[in-house]
Amino acid sequence: MSGAFLHTLFDIAAWLAAAVALYWLSRQGLLFPAQSFERSYLAALVFGAGLGAYLFGSANLWLSGQSGIARSVEGALAGGIAAIELYKWSEGITVRTGARFALPLALGIAIGRLGCYFAGLEDFTYGTPAAWPWGHDFGDGILRHPVQLYESAAMGVFALLYVVAVLNRSAFVITNGFYLVLVYYGAQRFLWEFLKPYGTLIGPFTLFHVLSLSILLYAVVMLARAPKARPMHERAVA
């Protein structure tokens, strides 16, 4: 099977896993803001994520001296955040609406990155040359950092910790889960970018270094401004 076909299979698996995560959360007796279920909200989210995915993915290609069109999961995340913040501002929505997306996001990235790994060189998500024992040859005879697996494992760990927190009814994690996953994602992605062969934007930093830091800082600010989480017993409001 071709790398592109395998990538598509894992993309589908990632979406299915995200859907299963949403269903599982709904079975835990958690109540999430109604706004995040509205069609206009979801439309803004899909539009922003799609625009961000192609805008940042393609920009990274150009900065790296390559032509073509590309997608980026981090670009999709940034675009979705920007679109929802604008949508909430235009609609006068002040409640925080992202809580239910924490687990689906972590699982989706963990599984989707496996597709990037199996896609090989054509996906342009591989790492720089590595002399480490687990260096992987993607087909050009060079052992490289399998950064896709690093990110997949990191996000899988977050998903596991989040599930444990939900089962233990951790009010802080459930209420602020979306911002916690953004902090975690931004931090680990910032580190992995040092192991990728992308063109730089500012000094030694790539476009995704800057984007990772922006997402992380956004989440930190939102966490700092978060209202105090209430104790949760049989039911939880997130």
ZIURHU-V438512 format. One record per run of one state. SS is the DSSP state (h for helix, s for strand, l for the rest). FROM is the first residue (numbers start at 0). TO is the last residue. Records with the same first field share a line. If there is no record, write none. Layout:
BEGIN
SS: FROM-TO, FROM-TO
END
This chain:
BEGIN
l: 0-1, 26-28, 31-32, 37-37, 63-71, 91-97, 123-125, 127-127, 129-134, 137-141, 144-145, 167-169, 196-198, 202-203, 224-234, 237-237
h: 2-25, 33-36, 38-62, 72-90, 98-122, 146-166, 170-194, 206-223
s: 29-30, 126-126, 128-128, 135-136, 142-143, 195-195, 199-201, 204-205, 235-236
END
